[in-house]
Every structure is written in C-alpha cells, then in structure tokens.
Amino acid sequence: MGELGIVLLGEVERWLDRAVAAGLRPFVRTADLDAAGGTATGPIETVGALLELVERLEPPRVFLLDARVEEVDAVIDAASREIEPGDVVVDFSTSWWCDTLRRHRRLRHRALYHLDAAELDGPRGRVLLLGGDPRAVALARPVLELLFAPAPVLPAGGAGAAHWAAEVTAGLATARAQAESEARALLEAFPNGLAAGPVGEALGLGRTAADPRALWLPDDALRLQAPAPLLAQAAMLEVAEALDAEREHPPPPRVGPFQWPGEVL
C-alpha cells in the first residue's frame, strides 16, 4: 500500500483500478462505490462521510472529482461542507471554463483549493494540465504524478486554464476530423482507380473524432476577440452534418453565463 492517498468523488469507477495500480490508497464514499457497482477490495477504503477522513488521511488531502457536468456543483457543494480548509479538489469534469471560474471562487471563499484538470494528447504523448493556484498545484502534484505517470503534470495557468485548453483542443480535433473527411472525399474522387480505403488507412485518415465541446468555441472566440475562423467553421460543419443526418448534436451543457474572471464574485 502506498503512503499517499487520494479521495475519489462523483463517478469513481474509472479511477479505482488506476489509483490502485499507481500505489495510492483510494478513499471512496460508500454511496459513490455502490453507485458504481464496485466493492471495496485490496487497498480501496470506504467512508460513510468525508468527515471520517480527518483521522484516516493526513492533510492536505487531495480530492479527485469526476462527474457529469450537470452534477458537478451538487457534488462540490456537498463535499465542501465536510472537507477541511487547505484540502485540494481536482476537477476532471468536462466543464465549461466559465463555470470552473465560479467553482474556484466559491471554494476559495471556504479556504479550499480548486484545480481544473485536463488530460490531453500532445505531440510527445499524454500530458496533464492543471489550472489554479500554484500552491494547490504543488500540494496535489505528488499524488497526480503517481496517478498519471509517465505523463508530465504541468501548470496551465490560472483558474479555468486547463478546461479552456481542453475546449481549444476539442476545436482542433473537430477541425482535424472535418479535414480528414474532406481528404477521404478527395481520395474517392480520384479518376484513375485509386484504392481510397487502403490509402486512407495508410495515411491515418478517420482516426480523429470530433469533440462536442468544440461547439462552445465560436461564441467564446467572439467574446474573447480571438479570431478563429477555421475552428469556428469546423464546429458549424459538425452542426450542419447533424442536421443533414436528422440527428441531434447540441453542445454540452453550460451551467451559468459567460463571465470574465474579474466579474466572478
């Protein structure tokens, strides 16, 4: 059993085996474990309430939060009433960055740290980005480096920075998916017997999937006055394809309105 522990909140199932394999002690609320259909085996430890952690896990404690966007606020509000000042909540949800800003500020008012996190594919492999207070990054880093090894753990900037980087990456993935679709169409249009399927596979076409978070980008780019015509067009093409196929393709939910960091009270 490792010396370091991590507390899992929300949808815990996909993190349990990973935490154990990293040599961490994963602590899980009984209700969350039951909801995931799991059982407490090996180093997995359960608690009925987070207050029990006061005696079982040395501070500062690192809480890994993974939940559906619609449930993040409920999970954070319930947990923040039980965890202690100085503890760190690392938010791996696919939340909009403006919602993340508000959660960061709300937890800071309670003397709790909030980090937004995004595990992304970079040119040199996977990387974990963290947005928030540098002190919180330093506190959470030893646990996260074990959990995500060998991926580097990098500070992305202030609150919301990691979730914003994830949104931009989603836009890039969607643009790539659109470009690959056009490239396949060009291969198929070749008038002298090109084997479009094998050639497309050899070129790696069709491996990139569009990310619905890209649908936030046109609005955000306008508000931030950041010209992004190619990424915005790719998002619009995704919407057009959904309409042509008579299927719904709404953007992921956003909880609150757009706000600049200085406007979040």
KETOR-233873 format. One line per 4 residues: number of its first residue (from 1); their letters; for each residue x, y, z of C-alpha. Coordinates in nm, 4 decimals, decimal comma, always signed. Layout:
<nodes>
NUM> A> X/Y/Z | ...
</nodes>
This chain:
<nodes>
1> MGEL> +0,0000/+0,0000/+0,0000 | +0,1369/+0,3388/-0,0939 | +0,1959/+0,6158/+0,1568 | -0,0111/+0,8650/-0,0396
5> GIVL> -0,3881/+0,8631/-0,0608 | -0,6470/+1,0159/-0,2867 | -1,0185/+1,0688/-0,2295 | -1,2496/+0,9960/-0,5234
9> LGEV> -1,5729/+1,1915/-0,5628 | -1,8605/+1,1502/-0,8064 | -1,8235/+0,8877/-1,0775 | -1,5428/+0,6848/-0,9236
13> ERWL> -1,5466/+0,3642/-1,1260 | -1,2940/+0,4522/-1,3944 | -1,0432/+0,5772/-1,1356 | -1,0365/+0,2896/-0,8867
17> DRAV> -0,8085/+0,0480/-1,0728 | -0,5881/+0,3317/-1,1900 | -0,5372/+0,4603/-0,8367 | -0,4564/+0,1141/-0,7024
21> AAGL> -0,2124/+0,0464/-0,9880 | -0,0378/+0,3759/-0,9072 | +0,0244/+0,2609/-0,5498 | -0,2220/+0,5055/-0,3968
25> RPFV> -0,4755/+0,4494/-0,1224 | -0,8092/+0,5380/-0,2828 | -1,0753/+0,6521/-0,0374 | -1,4340/+0,6344/-0,1636
29> RTAD> -1,7656/+0,7181/-0,0061 | -1,9764/+0,4081/+0,0315 | -2,2626/+0,5685/-0,1626 | -2,0351/+0,6504/-0,4583
33> LDAA> -1,8913/+0,2986/-0,4618 | -2,2381/+0,1446/-0,4522 | -2,3495/+0,3681/-0,7385 | -2,0511/+0,2477/-0,9421
37> GGTA> -2,1379/-0,1151/-0,8672 | -1,7955/-0,1792/-0,7177 | -1,6709/-0,3411/-0,3998 | -1,4026/-0,2352/-0,1551
41> TGPI> -1,1175/-0,4786/-0,2142 | -0,7446/-0,4599/-0,1515 | -0,6269/-0,1080/-0,0743 | -0,9637/+0,0567/-0,1520
45> ETVG> -1,1023/+0,2142/+0,1645 | -1,4571/+0,3330/+0,2148 | -1,6004/+0,6052/+0,4341 | -1,9608/+0,6801/+0,5149
49> ALLE> -1,8880/+1,0525/+0,5332 | -1,5881/+1,2613/+0,4343 | -1,5526/+1,3780/+0,7942 | -1,4088/+1,0331/+0,8699
53> LVER> -1,1016/+1,1251/+0,6670 | -0,9855/+1,3666/+0,9363 | -0,8427/+1,0767/+1,1337 | -0,7624/+0,8413/+0,8464
57> LEPP> -0,5744/+1,0564/+0,5925 | -0,3106/+1,3174/+0,6642 | -0,3764/+1,6735/+0,5425 | -0,3678/+1,8307/+0,2978
61> RVFL> -0,5969/+1,5813/+0,1267 | -0,6381/+1,5564/-0,2494 | -0,9929/+1,5019/-0,3776 | -1,0322/+1,3870/-0,7367
65> LDAR> -1,3718/+1,4911/-0,8736 | -1,5189/+1,3340/-1,1849 | -1,8888/+1,3862/-1,2513 | -2,1319/+1,4775/-1,5240
69> VEEV> -2,1365/+1,8497/-1,5865 | -2,4907/+1,8801/-1,4525 | -2,3879/+1,7174/-1,1230 | -2,0558/+1,8905/-1,0518
73> DAVI> -2,1996/+2,1730/-0,8414 | -2,4040/+1,9352/-0,6255 | -2,1004/+1,7142/-0,5624 | -1,8769/+2,0122/-0,4809
77> DAAS> -2,1306/+2,1782/-0,2516 | -2,1927/+1,8593/-0,0541 | -1,8229/+1,7777/-0,0217 | -1,7147/+2,1307/+0,0712
81> REIE> -1,9282/+2,1172/+0,3861 | -1,7237/+1,8236/+0,5151 | -1,3667/+1,8643/+0,3962 | -1,1133/+2,0783/+0,5793
85> PGDV> -0,9531/+2,4125/+0,4881 | -0,6367/+2,3611/+0,2849 | -0,7627/+2,0473/+0,1092 | -0,7455/+2,0362/-0,2718
89> VVDF> -1,0300/+1,9450/-0,5102 | -0,9055/+1,8454/-0,8569 | -1,1880/+1,8758/-1,1093 | -1,1664/+1,6360/-1,4052
93> STSW> -1,5152/+1,7094/-1,5357 | -1,5664/+1,8332/-1,8911 | -1,6992/+2,1641/-1,7623 | -1,7067/+2,4964/-1,9437
97> WCDT> -1,4254/+2,7177/-1,8197 | -1,6575/+2,9979/-1,7007 | -1,8397/+2,7502/-1,4750 | -1,4988/+2,6424/-1,3486
101> LRRH> -1,4114/+3,0023/-1,2563 | -1,7197/+3,0257/-1,0353 | -1,6427/+2,6952/-0,8620 | -1,2853/+2,8028/-0,7990
105> RRLR> -1,4026/+3,1252/-0,6385 | -1,6725/+2,9514/-0,4325 | -1,4260/+2,7023/-0,2847 | -1,1685/+2,9730/-0,2222
109> HRAL> -1,4227/+3,1548/-0,0055 | -1,4275/+2,8386/+0,2086 | -1,0446/+2,8230/+0,2285 | -1,0394/+2,5225/-0,0071
113> YHLD> -0,8264/+2,4844/-0,3177 | -0,9803/+2,4077/-0,6561 | -0,7828/+2,2892/-0,9585 | -0,9294/+2,2232/-1,3012
117> AAEL> -0,7593/+1,9355/-1,4795 | -0,7434/+1,8078/-1,8363 | -0,5575/+1,5023/-1,9630 | -0,4739/+1,5779/-2,3264
121> DGPR> -0,2788/+1,4275/-2,6144 | +0,0220/+1,6359/-2,7107 | +0,2847/+1,5884/-2,9830 | +0,5015/+1,3987/-2,7344
125> GRVL> +0,2237/+1,1942/-2,5789 | -0,0190/+1,2460/-2,2951 | +0,0057/+1,5469/-2,0643 | -0,1933/+1,6506/-1,7587
129> LLGG> -0,2709/+2,0222/-1,7387 | -0,3773/+2,1932/-1,4160 | -0,5395/+2,5338/-1,3790 | -0,5458/+2,7188/-1,0494
133> DPRA> -0,3372/+2,8384/-0,7582 | +0,0336/+2,7377/-0,7791 | +0,0195/+2,6373/-0,4115 | -0,2617/+2,3934/-0,4900
137> VALA> -0,0632/+2,2515/-0,7823 | +0,2326/+2,1911/-0,5513 | +0,0123/+2,0170/-0,2941 | -0,1607/+1,7893/-0,5447
141> RPVL> +0,1381/+1,7181/-0,7656 | +0,2910/+1,4216/-0,5752 | -0,0364/+1,2286/-0,5939 | -0,1150/+1,3257/-0,9530
145> ELLF> +0,2340/+1,2387/-1,0760 | +0,1866/+0,8859/-0,9412 | -0,1632/+0,8602/-1,0852 | -0,0709/+0,9826/-1,4344
149> APAP> +0,2868/+0,8570/-1,4745 | +0,4674/+0,8770/-1,7100 | +0,2636/+1,1740/-1,8400 | +0,4071/+1,5073/-1,7240
153> VLPA> +0,1950/+1,7193/-1,4881 | +0,2096/+2,0820/-1,5997 | +0,0584/+2,4031/-1,4610 | -0,1558/+2,5594/-1,7354
157> GGAG> -0,2201/+2,8952/-1,5663 | -0,4939/+3,0460/-1,3538 | -0,8346/+2,9046/-1,2685 | -1,0111/+2,7631/-1,5730
161> AAHW> -0,6934/+2,7423/-1,7835 | -0,6892/+2,3621/-1,8137 | -1,0573/+2,3416/-1,9038 | -1,0097/+2,6208/-2,1598
165> AAEV> -0,7144/+2,4330/-2,3105 | -0,9369/+2,1243/-2,3329 | -1,2005/+2,3274/-2,5199 | -0,9424/+2,4602/-2,7658
169> TAGL> -0,8099/+2,1063/-2,8128 | -1,1671/+1,9929/-2,8827 | -1,1908/+2,2580/-3,1537 | -0,8669/+2,1391/-3,3056
173> ATAR> -0,9827/+1,7759/-3,3013 | -1,3075/+1,8731/-3,4710 | -1,1218/+2,0690/-3,7395 | -0,8968/+1,7687/-3,7992
177> AQAE> -1,1968/+1,5383/-3,8265 | -1,3512/+1,7697/-4,0867 | -1,0232/+1,7917/-4,2781 | -0,9874/+1,4138/-4,2767
181> SEAR> -1,3425/+1,3808/-4,4093 | -1,2552/+1,6136/-4,6982 | -0,9336/+1,4225/-4,7630 | -1,1246/+1,0937/-4,7875
185> ALLE> -1,3681/+1,2542/-5,0317 | -1,0743/+1,3710/-5,2460 | -0,9226/+1,0232/-5,2482 | -1,2534/+0,8742/-5,3563
189> AFPN> -1,2826/+1,1341/-5,6345 | -0,9525/+1,0332/-5,7989 | -1,0423/+0,9412/-6,1599 | -0,7878/+0,6669/-6,2212
193> GLAA> -0,8632/+0,3796/-5,9870 | -0,7169/+0,4804/-5,6502 | -0,7856/+0,2359/-5,3647 | -0,9304/+0,5012/-5,1334
197> GPVG> -0,9854/+0,2704/-4,8350 | -0,6320/+0,1277/-4,8008 | -0,4686/+0,4601/-4,8899 | -0,6820/+0,6452/-4,6357
201> EALG> -0,5924/+0,3886/-4,3712 | -0,2224/+0,4200/-4,4555 | -0,2486/+0,7976/-4,4171 | -0,4240/+0,7656/-4,0822
205> LGRT> -0,7495/+0,9192/-4,2016 | -1,0585/+0,8642/-3,9915 | -0,8793/+0,8292/-3,6600 | -0,9738/+1,1731/-3,5249
209> AADP> -1,3143/+1,2094/-3,3591 | -1,4982/+1,5384/-3,3255 | -1,5410/+1,6654/-2,9687 | -1,8753/+1,8331/-2,8853
213> RALW> -1,7011/+2,0882/-2,6616 | -1,5860/+2,2480/-2,9875 | -1,9382/+2,3862/-3,0229 | -1,8608/+2,6317/-2,7410
217> LPDD> -1,5726/+2,7849/-2,9345 | -1,7461/+3,0190/-3,1830 | -1,9235/+3,2050/-2,9026 | -1,6172/+3,2123/-2,6763
221> ALRL> -1,3905/+3,3279/-2,9595 | -1,6193/+3,6217/-3,0300 | -1,6389/+3,7208/-2,6640 | -1,2620/+3,6951/-2,6198
225> QAPA> -1,1995/+3,8732/-2,9525 | -0,9762/+3,5865/-3,0637 | -1,0149/+3,5249/-3,4392 | -1,0586/+3,1519/-3,5011
229> PLLA> -1,2390/+3,1215/-3,8368 | -1,1186/+2,7690/-3,9191 | -1,2132/+2,6241/-3,5813 | -1,5474/+2,8036/-3,5837
233> QAAM> -1,6224/+2,6767/-3,9333 | -1,5384/+2,3208/-3,8306 | -1,7872/+2,3480/-3,5438 | -2,0538/+2,4802/-3,7792
237> LEVA> -1,9866/+2,1970/-4,0253 | -2,0415/+1,9481/-3,7431 | -2,3794/+2,1082/-3,6753 | -2,4658/+2,1025/-4,0478
241> EALD> -2,3798/+1,7331/-4,0745 | -2,6022/+1,6567/-3,7769 | -2,8909/+1,8469/-3,9364 | -2,8432/+1,6643/-4,2664
245> AERE> -2,8470/+1,3321/-4,0803 | -3,1541/+1,4404/-3,8819 | -2,9826/+1,3777/-3,5521 | -2,9411/+1,6000/-3,2515
249> HPPP> -2,5966/+1,7432/-3,1857 | -2,6325/+2,0010/-2,9088 | -2,3307/+2,1496/-2,7334 | -2,2553/+2,0114/-2,3869
253> PRVG> -2,4441/+2,1859/-2,1064 | -2,3156/+2,5077/-1,9525 | -2,4404/+2,5885/-1,6041 | -2,4005/+2,9662/-1,5886
257> PFQW> -2,3453/+3,2659/-1,8180 | -2,0214/+3,3963/-1,9651 | -1,8168/+3,5979/-1,7167 | -1,4720/+3,7491/-1,7138
261> PGEV> -1,2521/+3,6365/-1,4220 | -1,2769/+3,9754/-1,2538 | -1,6568/+3,9597/-1,2646 | -1,6826/+3,6360/-1,0674
265> L> -1,7637/+3,7263/-0,7066
</nodes>
